[in-house]
Amino acid sequence: MRNNLSFVSLSDPESHQSREADAREAEALDAYSKVVTRVVETVSPSVVRIQTQAGKRNGGSGSGFIFTPDGFVLTNSHVVHGADKIKVWTLDAGEFPAQLIGEDPDTDLALLRVDSPAVRAIQLGDSRRIRVGQLVVAIGNPYGFQYTVTAGVVSALGRSLRSQSGRLIDDVIQTDAALNPGNSGGPLVNASGEVIGVNTATILPAQGLCFAISVNTAKHIASRLMRDGVVRRSYIGVQAQTASINRNIARYHNVDLATGALVLAVEADGPAARAGLLEGDIIAAIENEPVEGVDVLHKLLDDTRINLATGLTILRGQRKLHLQVVPQLRNQA
């Protein structure tokens, strides 16, 4: 008589798979933590705490970051606006006075300079390379602490945010990296430790709605403030954001661009309206200079364009149009 023996494995396949999944998750979390830690170690020496004084009273406080070896500091305009005295504190060099070089309320950006041989500059990135979902880290000095760190992802691109001057800041980055009021002016950085934005605002009644000004906008504004101390602009009267250009249409019209400046709204009786621009148009070039997005549009609409007839290349549906606009001086806030 033969015995029919059956063997039961002591190893449960489902349990084994579960342990493997747990191990992969732990490995991913460990890698995430290492990235954030490395970024913080790289960036935090360049992040400064800012304290202002107006008259005999203490003013506001916020954050900023050193981005050149000779001590230029970027922060928010609303952090330093109206200040008589400004002091900054760094992790390595301690506290010392700062000079206000200039501010631009339209973009809520300000430029300071500190005189210290111990400053360390942060690396600036390229906001055109940002993708929704990528890891970002926000660093600041809220409420007088040494520095604080929050991490998250890019939630959305191409947002608009109203500055305290009352005008819209275009092409703003939305992130779920939590921001405190004292984080204003601090850097939003990518996994390589490069600045991709300047933290500027959080919507307090909402959850996870935090915003940063794109670093390409910040670089342009900083260069103008270094040169002139103010930012004079021409304007054509449109609200715009960076948007993709249909490949087939771009190829058909021999437009060597992947993105352009999408017109979201046209100011009634403004220069753009008089030139015939419509909502939904994509501005692809100004005087044959490629417009890869709203940052480039703002850069090209400088003070040299004021009252000067200027050619625009427009993509409207499947058509390519050439319009002429006369930009006007944008009133200073």
KEGUBA-440631 format. One record per residue (C-alpha): x, y, z; residue number from 1. Coordinates in nm, 2 decimals, decimal comma. Layout:
% KEGUBA-440631
{X:X&Y:Y&Z:Z&seq:NUM} $
...
//
This chain:
% KEGUBA-440631
{X:0,00&Y:0,00&Z:0,00&seq:1} $
{X:0,14&Y:0,34&Z:-0,11&seq:2} $
{X:0,13&Y:0,64&Z:0,12&seq:3} $
{X:0,03&Y:0,96&Z:-0,05&seq:4} $
{X:0,23&Y:1,22&Z:0,12&seq:5} $
{X:0,18&Y:1,60&Z:0,07&seq:6} $
{X:0,42&Y:1,86&Z:0,18&seq:7} $
{X:0,32&Y:2,21&Z:0,28&seq:8} $
{X:0,57&Y:2,49&Z:0,23&seq:9} $
{X:0,67&Y:2,67&Z:0,54&seq:10} $
{X:0,72&Y:2,98&Z:0,34&seq:11} $
{X:0,40&Y:3,17&Z:0,25&seq:12} $
{X:0,44&Y:3,33&Z:-0,10&seq:13} $
{X:0,21&Y:3,62&Z:-0,01&seq:14} $
{X:0,40&Y:3,68&Z:0,31&seq:15} $
{X:0,73&Y:3,68&Z:0,12&seq:16} $
{X:0,60&Y:3,92&Z:-0,14&seq:17} $
{X:0,47&Y:4,15&Z:0,14&seq:18} $
{X:0,82&Y:4,15&Z:0,31&seq:19} $
{X:0,98&Y:4,23&Z:-0,03&seq:20} $
{X:0,73&Y:4,52&Z:-0,08&seq:21} $
{X:0,81&Y:4,65&Z:0,27&seq:22} $
{X:1,18&Y:4,63&Z:0,20&seq:23} $
{X:1,14&Y:4,82&Z:-0,13&seq:24} $
{X:0,93&Y:5,09&Z:0,05&seq:25} $
{X:1,19&Y:5,12&Z:0,33&seq:26} $
{X:1,46&Y:5,15&Z:0,07&seq:27} $
{X:1,27&Y:5,42&Z:-0,12&seq:28} $
{X:1,21&Y:5,62&Z:0,20&seq:29} $
{X:1,57&Y:5,59&Z:0,29&seq:30} $
{X:1,68&Y:5,72&Z:-0,05&seq:31} $
{X:1,42&Y:6,01&Z:-0,02&seq:32} $
{X:1,56&Y:6,10&Z:0,32&seq:33} $
{X:1,92&Y:6,09&Z:0,20&seq:34} $
{X:1,83&Y:6,33&Z:-0,09&seq:35} $
{X:1,66&Y:6,57&Z:0,14&seq:36} $
{X:1,94&Y:6,56&Z:0,39&seq:37} $
{X:2,20&Y:6,62&Z:0,13&seq:38} $
{X:2,01&Y:6,91&Z:-0,01&seq:39} $
{X:1,97&Y:7,07&Z:0,33&seq:40} $
{X:2,34&Y:7,03&Z:0,41&seq:41} $
{X:2,43&Y:7,19&Z:0,08&seq:42} $
{X:2,19&Y:7,48&Z:0,08&seq:43} $
{X:2,14&Y:7,58&Z:0,44&seq:44} $
{X:2,47&Y:7,78&Z:0,48&seq:45} $
{X:2,34&Y:8,01&Z:0,21&seq:46} $
{X:2,00&Y:8,07&Z:0,36&seq:47} $
{X:1,97&Y:8,39&Z:0,57&seq:48} $
{X:1,73&Y:8,51&Z:0,84&seq:49} $
{X:1,62&Y:8,87&Z:0,78&seq:50} $
{X:1,51&Y:9,12&Z:1,05&seq:51} $
{X:1,40&Y:9,47&Z:0,96&seq:52} $
{X:1,35&Y:9,79&Z:1,16&seq:53} $
{X:1,13&Y:10,09&Z:1,07&seq:54} $
{X:1,20&Y:10,39&Z:1,28&seq:55} $
{X:1,24&Y:10,29&Z:1,64&seq:56} $
{X:1,02&Y:9,98&Z:1,60&seq:57} $
{X:1,11&Y:9,64&Z:1,49&seq:58} $
{X:0,97&Y:9,56&Z:1,15&seq:59} $
{X:0,91&Y:9,23&Z:0,99&seq:60} $
{X:1,12&Y:8,92&Z:0,95&seq:61} $
{X:1,16&Y:8,66&Z:0,68&seq:62} $
{X:1,42&Y:8,46&Z:0,49&seq:63} $
{X:1,65&Y:8,50&Z:0,19&seq:64} $
{X:1,94&Y:8,34&Z:0,03&seq:65} $
{X:2,29&Y:8,44&Z:-0,09&seq:66} $
{X:2,33&Y:8,37&Z:-0,46&seq:67} $
{X:2,66&Y:8,54&Z:-0,56&seq:68} $
{X:3,01&Y:8,51&Z:-0,40&seq:69} $
{X:3,01&Y:8,88&Z:-0,34&seq:70} $
{X:2,71&Y:8,88&Z:-0,11&seq:71} $
{X:2,40&Y:8,95&Z:-0,31&seq:72} $
{X:2,08&Y:8,82&Z:-0,14&seq:73} $
{X:1,74&Y:8,76&Z:-0,29&seq:74} $
{X:1,43&Y:8,78&Z:-0,08&seq:75} $
{X:1,07&Y:8,91&Z:-0,10&seq:76} $
{X:0,98&Y:9,27&Z:-0,14&seq:77} $
{X:0,72&Y:9,25&Z:0,13&seq:78} $
{X:0,98&Y:9,13&Z:0,38&seq:79} $
{X:1,20&Y:9,45&Z:0,35&seq:80} $
{X:0,96&Y:9,71&Z:0,21&seq:81} $
{X:0,97&Y:10,03&Z:0,42&seq:82} $
{X:1,26&Y:9,92&Z:0,63&seq:83} $
{X:1,52&Y:10,17&Z:0,76&seq:84} $
{X:1,76&Y:9,91&Z:0,88&seq:85} $
{X:1,80&Y:9,55&Z:0,77&seq:86} $
{X:2,01&Y:9,28&Z:0,94&seq:87} $
{X:2,07&Y:8,93&Z:0,82&seq:88} $
{X:2,20&Y:8,62&Z:1,00&seq:89} $
{X:2,37&Y:8,32&Z:0,84&seq:90} $
{X:2,46&Y:7,98&Z:0,98&seq:91} $
{X:2,84&Y:8,03&Z:0,93&seq:92} $
{X:2,89&Y:8,41&Z:0,96&seq:93} $
{X:2,65&Y:8,52&Z:1,22&seq:94} $
{X:2,46&Y:8,86&Z:1,21&seq:95} $
{X:2,56&Y:9,17&Z:1,01&seq:96} $
{X:2,39&Y:9,46&Z:0,84&seq:97} $
{X:2,25&Y:9,44&Z:0,48&seq:98} $
{X:2,20&Y:9,71&Z:0,22&seq:99} $
{X:1,88&Y:9,73&Z:0,02&seq:100} $
{X:1,99&Y:9,75&Z:-0,35&seq:101} $
{X:1,64&Y:9,77&Z:-0,48&seq:102} $
{X:1,29&Y:9,60&Z:-0,48&seq:103} $
{X:1,02&Y:9,52&Z:-0,73&seq:104} $
{X:0,68&Y:9,50&Z:-0,58&seq:105} $
{X:0,53&Y:9,37&Z:-0,91&seq:106} $
{X:0,71&Y:9,04&Z:-0,86&seq:107} $
{X:0,75&Y:9,06&Z:-0,48&seq:108} $
{X:1,13&Y:9,04&Z:-0,51&seq:109} $
{X:1,40&Y:9,24&Z:-0,35&seq:110} $
{X:1,78&Y:9,25&Z:-0,37&seq:111} $
{X:2,01&Y:9,30&Z:-0,07&seq:112} $
{X:2,38&Y:9,30&Z:-0,03&seq:113} $
{X:2,60&Y:9,20&Z:0,26&seq:114} $
{X:2,96&Y:9,26&Z:0,32&seq:115} $
{X:3,12&Y:8,95&Z:0,47&seq:116} $
{X:3,40&Y:8,73&Z:0,34&seq:117} $
{X:3,24&Y:8,42&Z:0,50&seq:118} $
{X:2,93&Y:8,41&Z:0,27&seq:119} $
{X:2,85&Y:8,10&Z:0,07&seq:120} $
{X:2,65&Y:8,13&Z:-0,25&seq:121} $
{X:2,37&Y:7,89&Z:-0,36&seq:122} $
{X:2,34&Y:7,75&Z:-0,71&seq:123} $
{X:2,06&Y:7,89&Z:-0,93&seq:124} $
{X:1,87&Y:7,64&Z:-1,15&seq:125} $
{X:1,64&Y:7,68&Z:-1,46&seq:126} $
{X:1,27&Y:7,70&Z:-1,39&seq:127} $
{X:1,19&Y:7,59&Z:-1,75&seq:128} $
{X:1,31&Y:7,24&Z:-1,66&seq:129} $
{X:1,07&Y:7,20&Z:-1,37&seq:130} $
{X:0,82&Y:6,92&Z:-1,40&seq:131} $
{X:0,50&Y:6,86&Z:-1,20&seq:132} $
{X:0,56&Y:6,59&Z:-0,95&seq:133} $
{X:0,93&Y:6,64&Z:-0,90&seq:134} $
{X:1,08&Y:6,66&Z:-0,55&seq:135} $
{X:1,13&Y:7,00&Z:-0,40&seq:136} $
{X:1,26&Y:7,12&Z:-0,06&seq:137} $
{X:1,17&Y:7,46&Z:0,10&seq:138} $
{X:1,42&Y:7,61&Z:0,35&seq:139} $
{X:1,38&Y:7,92&Z:0,56&seq:140} $
{X:1,43&Y:8,08&Z:0,90&seq:141} $
{X:1,07&Y:8,13&Z:1,03&seq:142} $
{X:1,01&Y:8,27&Z:1,38&seq:143} $
{X:1,38&Y:8,31&Z:1,45&seq:144} $
{X:1,47&Y:7,94&Z:1,45&seq:145} $
{X:1,81&Y:7,84&Z:1,30&seq:146} $
{X:1,64&Y:7,71&Z:0,99&seq:147} $
{X:1,34&Y:7,49&Z:0,90&seq:148} $
{X:1,30&Y:7,24&Z:0,62&seq:149} $
{X:0,99&Y:7,10&Z:0,45&seq:150} $
{X:0,98&Y:6,87&Z:0,15&seq:151} $
{X:0,71&Y:6,79&Z:-0,11&seq:152} $
{X:0,65&Y:6,80&Z:-0,48&seq:153} $
{X:0,57&Y:7,05&Z:-0,75&seq:154} $
{X:0,19&Y:7,05&Z:-0,76&seq:155} $
{X:0,13&Y:7,28&Z:-1,06&seq:156} $
{X:0,30&Y:7,52&Z:-1,29&seq:157} $
{X:0,19&Y:7,84&Z:-1,46&seq:158} $
{X:-0,01&Y:7,97&Z:-1,17&seq:159} $
{X:-0,08&Y:8,34&Z:-1,13&seq:160} $
{X:-0,06&Y:8,51&Z:-0,79&seq:161} $
{X:-0,15&Y:8,87&Z:-0,70&seq:162} $
{X:0,13&Y:9,06&Z:-0,54&seq:163} $
{X:0,09&Y:9,32&Z:-0,27&seq:164} $
{X:0,13&Y:9,59&Z:-0,54&seq:165} $
{X:-0,20&Y:9,46&Z:-0,68&seq:166} $
{X:-0,06&Y:9,31&Z:-1,00&seq:167} $
{X:-0,04&Y:8,95&Z:-1,10&seq:168} $
{X:0,28&Y:8,76&Z:-1,08&seq:169} $
{X:0,27&Y:8,51&Z:-1,37&seq:170} $
{X:0,42&Y:8,16&Z:-1,40&seq:171} $
{X:0,42&Y:8,09&Z:-1,03&seq:172} $
{X:0,51&Y:7,75&Z:-0,90&seq:173} $
{X:0,26&Y:7,57&Z:-0,67&seq:174} $
{X:0,40&Y:7,32&Z:-0,42&seq:175} $
{X:0,28&Y:7,11&Z:-0,13&seq:176} $
{X:0,60&Y:7,18&Z:0,06&seq:177} $
{X:0,45&Y:7,36&Z:0,37&seq:178} $
{X:0,55&Y:7,72&Z:0,41&seq:179} $
{X:0,53&Y:7,93&Z:0,72&seq:180} $
{X:0,51&Y:8,31&Z:0,71&seq:181} $
{X:0,88&Y:8,33&Z:0,81&seq:182} $
{X:0,97&Y:8,12&Z:0,50&seq:183} $
{X:0,90&Y:8,42&Z:0,27&seq:184} $
{X:1,20&Y:8,49&Z:0,06&seq:185} $
{X:1,37&Y:8,16&Z:0,12&seq:186} $
{X:1,47&Y:7,92&Z:-0,16&seq:187} $
{X:1,27&Y:7,64&Z:-0,31&seq:188} $
{X:1,53&Y:7,39&Z:-0,44&seq:189} $
{X:1,53&Y:7,07&Z:-0,64&seq:190} $
{X:1,70&Y:6,74&Z:-0,56&seq:191} $
{X:2,03&Y:6,87&Z:-0,69&seq:192} $
{X:2,03&Y:7,16&Z:-0,45&seq:193} $
{X:1,96&Y:7,42&Z:-0,72&seq:194} $
{X:1,72&Y:7,71&Z:-0,66&seq:195} $
{X:1,41&Y:7,68&Z:-0,88&seq:196} $
{X:1,19&Y:7,93&Z:-0,70&seq:197} $
{X:1,16&Y:8,20&Z:-0,43&seq:198} $
{X:0,91&Y:8,11&Z:-0,17&seq:199} $
{X:0,65&Y:8,39&Z:-0,14&seq:200} $
{X:0,31&Y:8,29&Z:-0,01&seq:201} $
{X:0,08&Y:8,04&Z:0,14&seq:202} $
{X:-0,30&Y:8,04&Z:0,13&seq:203} $
{X:-0,38&Y:8,01&Z:0,50&seq:204} $
{X:-0,74&Y:7,88&Z:0,48&seq:205} $
{X:-0,64&Y:7,61&Z:0,23&seq:206} $
{X:-0,44&Y:7,30&Z:0,27&seq:207} $
{X:-0,12&Y:7,25&Z:0,07&seq:208} $
{X:-0,15&Y:7,57&Z:-0,14&seq:209} $
{X:0,20&Y:7,72&Z:-0,13&seq:210} $
{X:0,37&Y:7,93&Z:-0,40&seq:211} $
{X:0,71&Y:8,03&Z:-0,52&seq:212} $
{X:0,83&Y:8,28&Z:-0,78&seq:213} $
{X:1,01&Y:8,10&Z:-1,06&seq:214} $
{X:1,39&Y:8,14&Z:-1,05&seq:215} $
{X:1,41&Y:8,25&Z:-1,41&seq:216} $
{X:1,19&Y:8,55&Z:-1,32&seq:217} $
{X:1,41&Y:8,61&Z:-1,01&seq:218} $
{X:1,73&Y:8,61&Z:-1,21&seq:219} $
{X:1,59&Y:8,86&Z:-1,46&seq:220} $
{X:1,47&Y:9,09&Z:-1,18&seq:221} $
{X:1,79&Y:9,06&Z:-0,99&seq:222} $
{X:2,00&Y:9,16&Z:-1,29&seq:223} $
{X:1,79&Y:9,47&Z:-1,34&seq:224} $
{X:1,81&Y:9,57&Z:-0,97&seq:225} $
{X:2,19&Y:9,52&Z:-0,98&seq:226} $
{X:2,21&Y:9,75&Z:-1,28&seq:227} $
{X:1,96&Y:10,02&Z:-1,20&seq:228} $
{X:1,82&Y:9,97&Z:-0,85&seq:229} $
{X:1,46&Y:9,97&Z:-1,00&seq:230} $
{X:1,28&Y:9,78&Z:-1,27&seq:231} $
{X:1,12&Y:9,99&Z:-1,55&seq:232} $
{X:0,89&Y:9,80&Z:-1,78&seq:233} $
{X:0,70&Y:9,83&Z:-2,09&seq:234} $
{X:0,37&Y:9,64&Z:-2,10&seq:235} $
{X:0,12&Y:9,53&Z:-2,37&seq:236} $
{X:-0,17&Y:9,45&Z:-2,15&seq:237} $
{X:-0,20&Y:9,07&Z:-2,14&seq:238} $
{X:-0,21&Y:8,80&Z:-1,87&seq:239} $
{X:-0,01&Y:8,50&Z:-1,99&seq:240} $
{X:0,15&Y:8,18&Z:-1,89&seq:241} $
{X:0,40&Y:7,93&Z:-2,04&seq:242} $
{X:0,23&Y:7,66&Z:-2,25&seq:243} $
{X:0,32&Y:7,39&Z:-2,50&seq:244} $
{X:0,30&Y:7,45&Z:-2,87&seq:245} $
{X:0,15&Y:7,18&Z:-3,09&seq:246} $
{X:0,44&Y:7,00&Z:-3,26&seq:247} $
{X:0,26&Y:6,97&Z:-3,60&seq:248} $
{X:0,16&Y:7,34&Z:-3,60&seq:249} $
{X:0,52&Y:7,44&Z:-3,50&seq:250} $
{X:0,67&Y:7,22&Z:-3,77&seq:251} $
{X:0,42&Y:7,35&Z:-4,04&seq:252} $
{X:0,51&Y:7,71&Z:-3,96&seq:253} $
{X:0,88&Y:7,65&Z:-3,91&seq:254} $
{X:0,86&Y:7,76&Z:-3,55&seq:255} $
{X:1,15&Y:7,60&Z:-3,36&seq:256} $
{X:0,98&Y:7,62&Z:-3,01&seq:257} $
{X:0,83&Y:7,36&Z:-2,78&seq:258} $
{X:0,66&Y:7,63&Z:-2,56&seq:259} $
{X:0,54&Y:7,99&Z:-2,59&seq:260} $
{X:0,34&Y:8,25&Z:-2,40&seq:261} $
{X:-0,03&Y:8,16&Z:-2,40&seq:262} $
{X:-0,25&Y:8,47&Z:-2,37&seq:263} $
{X:-0,51&Y:8,41&Z:-2,09&seq:264} $
{X:-0,67&Y:8,76&Z:-2,09&seq:265} $
{X:-0,63&Y:9,08&Z:-2,29&seq:266} $
{X:-0,67&Y:9,42&Z:-2,12&seq:267} $
{X:-0,96&Y:9,62&Z:-2,27&seq:268} $
{X:-0,82&Y:9,91&Z:-2,48&seq:269} $
{X:-0,46&Y:9,82&Z:-2,39&seq:270} $
{X:-0,18&Y:9,80&Z:-2,64&seq:271} $
{X:-0,24&Y:9,43&Z:-2,71&seq:272} $
{X:-0,61&Y:9,48&Z:-2,77&seq:273} $
{X:-0,54&Y:9,76&Z:-3,01&seq:274} $
{X:-0,29&Y:9,54&Z:-3,19&seq:275} $
{X:-0,55&Y:9,27&Z:-3,23&seq:276} $
{X:-0,43&Y:9,00&Z:-2,99&seq:277} $
{X:-0,70&Y:8,76&Z:-2,86&seq:278} $
{X:-0,74&Y:8,53&Z:-2,57&seq:279} $
{X:-0,59&Y:8,19&Z:-2,67&seq:280} $
{X:-0,32&Y:8,33&Z:-2,89&seq:281} $
{X:0,03&Y:8,21&Z:-2,83&seq:282} $
{X:0,31&Y:8,47&Z:-2,86&seq:283} $
{X:0,60&Y:8,29&Z:-3,02&seq:284} $
{X:0,84&Y:8,58&Z:-3,09&seq:285} $
{X:0,90&Y:8,95&Z:-3,03&seq:286} $
{X:1,10&Y:9,12&Z:-3,31&seq:287} $
{X:1,22&Y:8,77&Z:-3,42&seq:288} $
{X:1,34&Y:8,69&Z:-3,07&seq:289} $
{X:1,19&Y:8,35&Z:-2,96&seq:290} $
{X:0,94&Y:8,37&Z:-2,67&seq:291} $
{X:0,98&Y:8,03&Z:-2,50&seq:292} $
{X:0,74&Y:8,13&Z:-2,22&seq:293} $
{X:0,61&Y:8,41&Z:-2,00&seq:294} $
{X:0,95&Y:8,47&Z:-1,83&seq:295} $
{X:1,10&Y:8,54&Z:-2,17&seq:296} $
{X:0,80&Y:8,76&Z:-2,26&seq:297} $
{X:0,86&Y:8,97&Z:-1,95&seq:298} $
{X:1,24&Y:8,99&Z:-2,02&seq:299} $
{X:1,19&Y:9,12&Z:-2,37&seq:300} $
{X:0,93&Y:9,38&Z:-2,26&seq:301} $
{X:1,19&Y:9,60&Z:-2,10&seq:302} $
{X:1,22&Y:9,98&Z:-2,10&seq:303} $
{X:1,38&Y:9,98&Z:-2,45&seq:304} $
{X:1,04&Y:9,89&Z:-2,59&seq:305} $
{X:0,84&Y:10,18&Z:-2,44&seq:306} $
{X:0,65&Y:10,36&Z:-2,72&seq:307} $
{X:0,84&Y:10,16&Z:-2,99&seq:308} $
{X:0,64&Y:9,98&Z:-3,26&seq:309} $
{X:0,72&Y:9,61&Z:-3,20&seq:310} $
{X:0,66&Y:9,31&Z:-3,42&seq:311} $
{X:0,49&Y:9,00&Z:-3,26&seq:312} $
{X:0,47&Y:8,65&Z:-3,41&seq:313} $
{X:0,14&Y:8,49&Z:-3,30&seq:314} $
{X:0,01&Y:8,14&Z:-3,34&seq:315} $
{X:-0,37&Y:8,15&Z:-3,35&seq:316} $
{X:-0,52&Y:7,80&Z:-3,40&seq:317} $
{X:-0,35&Y:7,67&Z:-3,71&seq:318} $
{X:-0,25&Y:8,01&Z:-3,84&seq:319} $
{X:0,07&Y:8,21&Z:-3,80&seq:320} $
{X:0,01&Y:8,59&Z:-3,77&seq:321} $
{X:0,24&Y:8,89&Z:-3,76&seq:322} $
{X:0,10&Y:9,18&Z:-3,55&seq:323} $
{X:0,25&Y:9,51&Z:-3,45&seq:324} $
{X:0,21&Y:9,64&Z:-3,10&seq:325} $
{X:0,33&Y:9,96&Z:-2,93&seq:326} $
{X:0,42&Y:9,88&Z:-2,57&seq:327} $
{X:0,35&Y:10,15&Z:-2,30&seq:328} $
{X:0,54&Y:10,24&Z:-1,98&seq:329} $
{X:0,41&Y:10,03&Z:-1,70&seq:330} $
{X:0,33&Y:10,25&Z:-1,40&seq:331} $
{X:0,55&Y:10,18&Z:-1,10&seq:332} $
{X:0,37&Y:10,06&Z:-0,78&seq:333} $
//
